Amino acid sequence: MKYEDNYRELESSYYMPAFSRDLMLVKGTGCNVTDAEGRTYLDLVAGIAVCSTGHCHPKVVQAIQEQAAELIHCSNLYYVPHQGTLAKRLVEYSGLKKAFFSNSGAEANEGAIKLARIRTGKTEFVACEDGFHGRTMASLACTHKPAIREPFLPLNPRCSFVPYGDAHAIRKAITKDTAGVIVEPVQGEAGVIIPPKDYLREVREICDEKDVLLILDEVQTGIGRTGKWFAYQHEKIQPDIVSLAKGIASGFPMGAIIARDDLEFLKSEHGSTFAGGPVACAAAIATLDVVEEVLPSVEEKSNQMKKAFSAYDTRVTGLMVGITIGDSCPAVQQACRERSVLVNCAAHGNLRLVPPLVISSEEIDRGCEVIDTAIKSVC
Ligand SMILES: *Cc1c(COP(=O)(O)O)cnc(C)c1O
């Protein structure tokens, strides 16, 4: 479909002004995207860690096209084509027991929160400062950032926040009413904040000791982003529930939770009209096939990134990179864009790079060089 030329006017007249943006992207292949004016960019944002297989990967496009021509929707009143296959794949990769699908990351976390509440009979949660879990009411209740959370108080469930990376603080925050602890293995929106080694293992031990559920929000870190299928696999632990979304279906809207033995929704306890639909599942299966192929290369690409930014205050895990820039982060983002590279400013002046996992070593070199030049030109 031809896109509209007057997109700026249409947005300002008819669309709620919740975003600030000025580029319209109209086409993508691999790690490149083209805007409405015909300029091409190297995309190190990838829809914020979504397009891990690159833009419009042929295998993903084919899976979506073929399934769209067969059956687009049927409702969960019926068995859904590909749903069981996708669930089996996720269960096998995760080492957990059963999956349930959603349409987004926030909705995956809603599911995790509901599951924790209904199976424990408890109502409260512990989460981390600077953590991000989504914008729906329950996921927002566990999201820390005051600016996005406080306008919506009172929120449910009750959630207490502790400093990230401090397992002892979690122990102290758990009460007899705590159903679960919800944590990101690496904080993405905060600017790629990596906790101390053994943090997740300590949190796991504390949750076992206190008999509360450990919910890992891997919406951003999951499906190969950190070089393993799930970030918790670096620490050789398992959560009780893991939530997924961003990288799971190459940009086709989808989320999921996977939970351990004995943690499942029973009849009528949860559901969704669209979740786990046939096209989403087909897109996800094709995505997993591609990620399986590129996963062994992520560590090397990660090291290449690490080396390129070693002069800066940088955090790297897999293809998740955070560089502390400070107040001039937006200017660096703009300077990169002028040099045809898309990067993203996350919270606290942290430049965030979450490129497609299929990025080539030449593209990494080119991107890193532009970013280095941009930082030097601005800072
Ligand atoms: C993006 C993100 C979410 C929210 O996902 P949506 O699909 O935008 O609802 C939740 N948790 C984490 C860690 C995220 O990065």
The ligand as a MOL file (V3000), in Angstrom:
LIG
                    3D

  0  0  0     0  0            999 V3000
M  V30 BEGIN CTAB
M  V30 COUNTS 15 15 0 0 0
M  V30 BEGIN ATOM
M  V30 1 C 9.5780 -3.3110 25.8840 0
M  V30 2 C 9.5040 -3.9630 27.1830 0
M  V30 3 C 8.2710 -4.2750 27.7920 0
M  V30 4 C 6.9640 -3.8470 27.1930 0
M  V30 5 O 6.6850 -4.4760 25.9890 0
M  V30 6 P 5.5010 -3.9040 25.0680 0
M  V30 7 O 5.4270 -4.8780 23.9320 0
M  V30 8 O 5.8900 -2.5260 24.6650 0
M  V30 9 O 4.2660 -3.9080 25.8920 0
M  V30 10 C 8.2870 -4.9650 28.9830 0
M  V30 11 N 9.4440 -5.3330 29.5810 0
M  V30 12 C 10.6450 -5.0590 29.0260 0
M  V30 13 C 11.8850 -5.5230 29.7230 0
M  V30 14 C 10.7150 -4.3660 27.8310 0
M  V30 15 O 11.9180 -4.0640 27.2930 0
M  V30 END ATOM
M  V30 BEGIN BOND
M  V30 1 1 1 2
M  V30 2 1 2 3
M  V30 3 2 2 14
M  V30 4 1 3 4
M  V30 5 2 3 10
M  V30 6 1 4 5
M  V30 7 1 5 6
M  V30 8 2 6 7
M  V30 9 1 6 8
M  V30 10 1 6 9
M  V30 11 1 10 11
M  V30 12 2 11 12
M  V30 13 1 12 13
M  V30 14 1 12 14
M  V30 15 1 14 15
M  V30 END BOND
M  V30 END CTAB
M  END
